Amino acid sequence: MASNNELKRYRANLIDELHSAALYETLARVEKDTLRKQVFGELAQSERKHARVWADKLEANGVHVKSRGPGVKTVLMRGLVHVFGPAFVLPSLAAAEYADRNKYAGHPDTAEMSEEEHRHADVVQAMADADKPDASKGAQIASAESWHKGVSSGNDLRAAVLGANDGLVSNFCLLMGVAGAGTSNKTILLTGLAGLIAGACSMALGEWLSVTNARELAKTQIAREADELEHTPEAEEHELSLIYRAKGLDSAVAKRVASQIMRDKDKALDALTREELGLDPAELGGNPWSAAAVSFCLFAIGAIFPAMPFLWANGLTAVIQCIALSVLALAAIGMFTSLFNGRGIAFSAIRQIVIGLVAAGFTFGVGRLLGVSVT
């Protein structure tokens, strides 16, 4: 008989596999490309097979496996797939597959599943990279490393959730600090709206500067590469040859390919920009204005929740409603963060609520010390 810890692991693995299978089935239904649809379908079948293994292990130990509907996490992800399409969730899914690729390692009875999980991670990451058709191999590797390390993942879902979280927590804490000082309802409301606008503008400006600086740096690097191509073409041809040799081409073939590319300076610059610098000349970090607009909207969406109760309520009632509405918003954000942090929905939601309430409680206390108690 398996121990309680082993049974717990079997249940957790069963839930994970059923979640992945349901998500891949949804992706297969939504995906329009025939080949990708087939791949998603095969992944779903594989995950269903893995789920059957864990269900059999549980039943062999006298645990009846009940038929259950999709969990909250599964429903959320499937909803995002239907609304925004497969490309929106693939980076998060790739990150989750990469993090879980070794979960069956070290167990003799799951060696085959461990190999399949590694293949799943590679396949999903490849499809996520395929949505960036002009990215060089070096840029893809850099991208994979960044989302793996949690630094600038390029994941739209992650950016959206964290942007809204910034607005929610900052304005919630600001309003609690002002409310703690015992100011009037009108002052609190004006403070909340001012915090929303100021914070959203600050976020937008920061994003604009970040993207603009990245674009300017990229343009400077490309200009330097063009100058080197103009004045030292032999050295640049040699560099291009080395790059292709590193990709696995034979030395003679690499030199021939590099020589052919160098006959057209525009193509040579494009190749060097992509392969040596890891930059896409057509993108250069994206549009700073659209990035600023998105940051402004996301921050504002989060910041409006704690301010809303002061539109229709006063005094302690408004403060209580502000806390309640903020807690609901914090829970929702926690649920969405569970889609890309690998933790459970309940844990992520509770952690988000606790951190938000602690921060708001601290600012309320500071405001109370500096002003008077709420009437």
N, C-alpha and C positions, 0 to 999 in steps of 0.2 A: 504493500500500500504506500502511496505517496504521502509525504509529510504535508502539513498545512501550508508551509511556505511553497512547496512545489505545486500544490493545488491552486494557490493564489497566483503563481506564475502562469499556470496553464490557462486560468480564466483571463488574465490580462492579455496573454498572447492571442487567445481566441477573439477577444474584443477588438484588438488591434488588427487582426487579419480580416475580420468581418467589416471593419471600418474601411480598410484599404480596398477590399473587394467591391463594396458598395460604391466607393468613390470612383474606382476605375470603370465600373459599369456605367456610371453616370457620364464620365468622360467619353466613353465609347459611344453612348447615345447622342451626345451633343457634338462631338467631333465630326467635321465635314470631310476631312481628308481620309480617303479609304484606307491607306496604309497605316496611318496613325490610329484610326478607329480599330483596325485589326490588332495593333499592338496593345492598345488599352484593353481590348477584349481578352487577349491572351494573358495579360497581367492579372485581370480580374479572375480568370479561371485558376491561375496559379495561387492567388491569395485564398480562393475558396478551398483549394486542395489543402493549403496549410491550415486553414481554419478547421477542416475536417479532422486533421491529425490531432489538434488540441481537444476537439470535442470528443474524439475517441478515447484519448487519455483520461479525460474527466469521467466519461461513462465507465471506463474500465476500473475506475476507483470508486464506483458507486455514486457518482455525482450526476444527477439528471440535468441535461442541458436543455433549458427551455428555449423555445423559439421566441426571439425578441425582435422588436422593430429597431430601426436605426437610432443611434444615440444623438444627443444634441450636437456634438461636434460633427458627426456625419451629416446631419441635416443642414448645418451652417455651411459646410464646404460644398455640399451639393447645390445649395441655393446660390452660392457665389459662382459656381460653374455655369449654372443656367443663366444668371444675370450678366456676368462679365465674360464668360467663355473660358475654355481650357487654359489659354495662355496666362490668364490672371492668377490661377492657383498653382500652375506648374512649378514656379520657383519654390513655393512653400512645400509642395509635395516632394520636390527633389531634395530639399534640405532635410525633411523628415525621413525619407528613404536613406539618405546618406548617414544620418545619425543612427538609424536602426539597422544598418547593414551588418553589424557584428552582434546583434542581440542573440543569435542562436549559436554563435561560435563557442567552442569549448565543450559542447555537449555531443557525445558520439552518436546519439540517436537523431540528431538534427543536422548532421553534416551536409546532407543534400539541400535542406531548406536554407542553410547558411549560404551555400554557393548561389542559390537562386536569389536570395535577398541582395547579394552583391551585384548580381546581374540586373536586378530591378533598379537598384540605385544608379547604375551606369546608364541604363536605358532611359529612365526618367530625366536624368541630368542632360543626356544628349538631346532629348526632345525639348527641354527648356532652353538649351543653347541654340537649337534649331530655329527658335523664334527670333533669334538675332542673326539673320542670314549673312550679314556683312562682317560679323565679328571674326577676328583672327583667332587662331588656336591659342596664341598666347593670351589674348584678351579673355577667352573663355576660361582658361585656367585661372587667371587672376580673379575673374568673377566668381568662380566656384570657391576659391579660397576665401574671398571676402564674405560670401554669405555663410560659409562654414564657420568663419571666425566671428560672425555677427557684426561685422563692420561694413556699413554701407552695402546692404545686401542687394540693392537694386530691385527688391521685391515690392511691387505696388501695394499689395495687401499690408505688408509690414509697415511701410511708410505711411499709409493712410491711417492705420490704427494708432501708431505712435504720434502722428500729428494731431489727431483728435484728442488723444490722451494728454498731450501738452496743454491744449486749450482748457480741457476740463479741470485738471488738477490745479493749474496756475490760477484760474479764475475762481475756483472753489475756495482755495486757500486765501486769496485776496478778499473775497466777500466775507469769509469767516473772520478774518482779521478786523475788517471794518465793523462787522456786526458785533464782535466782541467789545469794541470800543463804545457801543451803545449809541451809534449815530442813527439818524432818522432813516425811514424806509426809502425816501426819495434819494438821500445821499448814497445809500447802499446800492440802489438800482443804477444811479449814475456812475458809481465806481465800477460796478460790474460791466456796464456797457463800455466805459472808458478802457477798462482792462481788456475787454474783448478786442476792441479796435486797435489799441496800442500793441497788444500781444500779436495779433494777426499781422499787423504791419511789420512788426519786428521780425516775425518768422518769414514773411514774404521777402523782406529786404535781405535777410540772412541767406535765404535760398537763392535769391537773384545773384547776390555777390558770390556765393559758392559756385554756382554754375558758370557765371561770367568769368570768374578767375580760372576755373578749369578750362573753359574754352580758350581764353587768352594764353594760358600756358601751353595748351595743345597747339595753337596756331604758332606760337614761338618755336616750339619743338619742330613743327613741320617746316617752318621757314629756315631753321638751322639745317635741317636735313636737306632741303632744296639747295641751300648754299653749298653744302658739302658735295652734293650731287653735281653741282655746276663746276666746282673747282677741283674736286678729287674724285672723279668718276671711277677710277680704277679701284680705289679703296672701298667705295660703296658697292661696286660689283663684287668685290671679294667678300664683303659682309653679307651680301645677299646670297652668295654661293654657300657661305658657312651656315646660314639659316636653313637653306634647303638640305644641306648635308645633315644638319641636326634633326631634320624631319624624316630622315631615313633614305634620302636619295644617294645614289652612288656619286662619288666625287666628280667623275667626268660628266655625269648627267646634270649634277647640280651646277657645275660651271657652265654647261651649255644653256641650261634654263636661265641662269642669271644673265648670261651674255645676250640672249634673245630679249629678255625684259629690258635690259639697259639700252636697247636700240630706240626705245620710245621713252623719253624722259618723264612724261606725264605718268605713264604706267609704272615706271621705275619708282617714282616718288610715291605713288599710291601703294605699291608693294612694300616699300621700305616703311611707310607710315603704319601700315597694318601689321607687318611682320616684326619690325624692329621696335617700333614705339608702342605697338598694341593699341592703336587708335583707329577709329573709323572716321575718315575724312568727311563723310556726309553728316555725321552726328556731332562729334566733338563735345560730348557731354550733355546734349539736349538743348532745348530752348529755355533760356533763363526767365522769360516772361511767363510762359505757361507753368514753369516750375514754381514761380512766385505766386501765381494765381491759385494753384492747387494748394500750396502751403497756407495761404491766407484763408481759403475756404475750409480746409480741414481744421485749422486752429479755431476758427469762428464756430464751427459746428460743435466742437467740444465745449467751448467757453460759454455757449448760450444756455446750456442746461442748468447750471447753478444760478444763473441770473433770472431765469424765467419766473420762479415763484414770487419775486418781488414786484412783478407786474400786476398781480391780483391779490396778494396777501400783504400783511403788515406785521411788524414786530416779531415775537417769538414764533408765531404761526408760520411766517414766511421763512424764518431760519430753519424750522423743522422740515418744512417742505423742500427747502433748498438742499438740506442734508439727504432727505429721502430720494429726491430726484438724482442727486449726484451719486448716491450709492448705487442706484439702478444703472446709471451710465457707466460707473466704474466696473460693475459686474459684467455689463455687456462688453466693455473693452477687454476685461480679463478673459472672457469667453473667446473673443477673437484672437487674443494673444496666444491662447492654447493651440491655435491652428499652426503656429510656426515656432513655438518654444518647446514642443515635445512633452509638455506637462498636461495633466488632466484638466478638464474644464472647471470642476469644482475648486481645485487647488488654485488655478490661475485667477478665477473670479474672486475667491476669498482673499488671496494675497493682494490683489489690486485694491479691494475695498479697504483692507486693513491699512495699507500704506497710505491711501488717500485720506482716510479718516485721521490717522496719526498726524499727517502733515497739516490737515485742516484744524485739528485740535490744538496743535502747537501755535499756529497763527492766531487762532481764536484766543488762546491764553495770553499771547503777547498783546493782542488788541485790548483784552480785558484789563491787563496791567496798565496799559497806557491810557485807557479811557474809563468809562463807567460800564456797569453791567447792562445787559440787554433788558429793556423794560417790556 
